[in-house]
Amino acid sequence: MFDVKDAKAGVTFPKGFKAAGVKAGIKKSGNLDVAVIYTEKEAAVAGTFTQNAVAAAPVFASKAVVATGTAHAITANAGCANACTGEQGNQDAHAMQTITAEALGCEPDDVIVASTGVIGVTLPMDKMENGIRQAVSELSEDGSWNAGHAIITTDTYSKAGSTEFTLGGKPVRLGFIAKGSGMIQPNMATMLCFITTDAAIDQKLLQKALSEVVDVTFNMISVDGDMSTNDMVIVLANGEAGNPKVTSEDADYETFKAKLLELCTGIAQRIASDGEGATKFLTVHVSGTKTYEDAKTIAFSVAKSPLVKTAFFGEDPNWGRVICAVGYAGVPMDPEKTVVKFGDIPVYANGVGADCDAEALRKVMEQHDIVIDIDMGESKDKENDATVWTCDFSYEYVKINGEYHT
Amino acid sequence: MFDVKDAKAGVTFPKGFKAAGVKAGIKKSGNLDVAVIYTEKEAAVAGTFTQNAVAAAPVFASKAVVATGTAHAITANAGCANACTGEQGNQDAHAMQTITAEALGCEPDDVIVASTGVIGVTLPMDKMENGIRQAVSELSEDGSWNAGHAIITTDTYSKAGSTEFTLGGKPVRLGFIAKGSGMIQPNMATMLCFITTDAAIDQKLLQKALSEVVDVTFNMISVDGDMSTNDMVIVLANGEAGNPKVTSEDADYETFKAKLLELCTGIAQRIASDGEGATKFLTVHVSGTKTYEDAKTIAFSVAKSPLVKTAFFGEDPNWGRVICAVGYAGVPMDPEKTVVKFGDIPVYANGVGADCDAEALRKVMEQHDIVIDIDMGESKDKENDATVWTCDFSYEYVKINGEYHT
């Protein structure tokens, strides 16, 4: 994982951002469920969204905000996804924007909206309205903890963090809150991530950096292979740091993008590691392929295999299931050239199981974090390497998802 | 499911076939584990095999037999897959052929060989040799039951059956034994199916009929999305029925193919229904698409979704997860036109949840066999419909696969 400056700071660590999270009564549990993040100074906004053809109402509303290039606020709720809710859903998403804008004194199209939770149920708008107004009244520089907890569902903890670096001689900050857990998979699955920064950066460059970073971070995790209707990653950049504005792909842009990559890699790993019912965090690293696409295809084939995931749950060094998943990935391969390692221990080479120290291998399997390293032996080009993060498949996963009644 | 003439008859129901199954000590449990099926009269042979790039040694050996066009015998074992066993594995697969041929008085390339079980372990050839010799000595017209039980692994029962019909005025018979359970998925997963028939049919037509039938039966089931290294479907046709030999795609060919389709549909359904830990048998039927490929893609997306499968395990009518899996299948769609039914009850239409009788829906969810019917509303052409058979995801699946140590 990665270092965070101060986990409690989260989205309010960058200058000029306030946040709040309140109990609006949307979650059955009565826990925090409505969050607002706000910057008085207008921010450049960038976003990436679920590619599910059945996208939720807030996804459409927020895409329209990103298209304007600027925003002041994010309003999000957990407990109800506002997905598959038809025209009423669109009206409710827009009402979330209008209510927030009115309370903050900005325009509706300055407000990103996001929802997560049960599909097919309309939002209780009376509760939502009260919740938004209360959250706006409670906005503060200490509000990130509450906001972070208001967006989680079956997550075992709220993901939050921040980092600080220098751009053009000025200290610049990045902060985030995120939620993951079930339905996580490539191309943005029920995953919400809100990133704030006080960097001054051109909106188009912000979007470019975000899109490229998301491709190798959030789009490279898989909990159960399901892609949600609601997911989004949003970045707000309000320029309060006072750095010379990044307007071209210069050294400052590269620094900003590298920090964003570091941050998003950490968030993606935390989301995979906290997948529903997870007891293991698995890093599937594939090298030695002729193309990056081949490596990615093989890595996902292994990371999504229920037989591989249950084997790691059982701490069983069952390399047969791994090489089997490599074999059906659809990428031409030579089993004789392929080498599979668990941790740094080779378990398969030359087409057969490798002789290895059973005791050392047992110790690897007992770890919480395990690397499955697969070298296809077709190329030495490290540029093609792909890494996918996932978790194991446990009784608890079945329990959570078999008992999570609609 | 489908009617079988006499489940005990299995592969020995067609004229001229004998079978046996013995305890050779390859399964740890000590149960039946080596099977031989034999026809003294030379049979036309057809086969389809796993498309996994990491195929097991017996797959290569048996493909070579099918290439000769004729065979006399099938020798199969459970308890050890002879996969990822390198050159030793190839030698052992050939030794299975040689030992069988010597005992029967035929040639090694007359003998199909198949193995299922743990990957990465070489066959105990002393036990195998004794087992094959004993099985050959016990070959009989009552031997199908033992042969069927000798090839199963985590199956809860041995799949076997037979059917009888008329070709050119002569009674003709088909019989089978099959095993399925874990690692089942499209394109032949750890699944073995041996079909015998006394029909007289040209080898090329037999292969054509089998390949076409397998595409819409065995390649349309999914238990966990994993494709095995070892799977195969073999048909032996010895012509003992005395029907005028089928040598063109005439009415007799169509009759034969229709009966083979009926048989293989039933077998595929039984294999899906008996998936590891299964408590529900799910039929995913997709209609109203512009192409068959679209329908197949959507059906597999739903059938392979762990969130859908755990919901049915929990008897939760969670149509949100179904429409979500439809949405990420990658097929362009209009959510407003899509209709989802569980049984005959519409649960999703016009982009939102449908009003339905909750009590009637609860009764559907309590059934063992449930149809998930998805009409995409893009076409009325029934030719494009696709059906995939699968099962739910239970605690037991995780238990079986987390505790099945190598």
Interface residues (C-beta under 8 A of the other chain):
Chain A: Q51 N52 A53 V54 A55 A81 A83 C84 T85 G86 Q88 V118 I119 G120 V121 G182 M183 N187 D224 G225 D226 M227 S228 T229 K304 S305 P306 L307 T310 A311 F313 G314 D316 P317 N318 W319 G320 R321 I323 C324 A325 V326 G327 Y328 A329 V331 P332 M333 P335 Y348 N350 G351 V352 G353 F393 S394 Y395 Y397 V398 K399 N401 G402 E403 Y404 H405 T406
Chain B: Q51 N52 A53 V54 A55 A81 A83 C84 T85 G86 Q88 G89 V118 I119 G120 V121 G182 M183 Q185 N187 D224 G225 D226 M227 S228 T229 K304 S305 P306 L307 T310 A311 F313 G314 D316 P317 N318 W319 G320 R321 I323 C324 A325 V326 G327 Y328 A329 V331 P332 M333 P335 Y348 N350 G351 V352 G353 F393 S394 Y395 Y397 V398 K399 N401 G402 E403 Y404 H405 T406
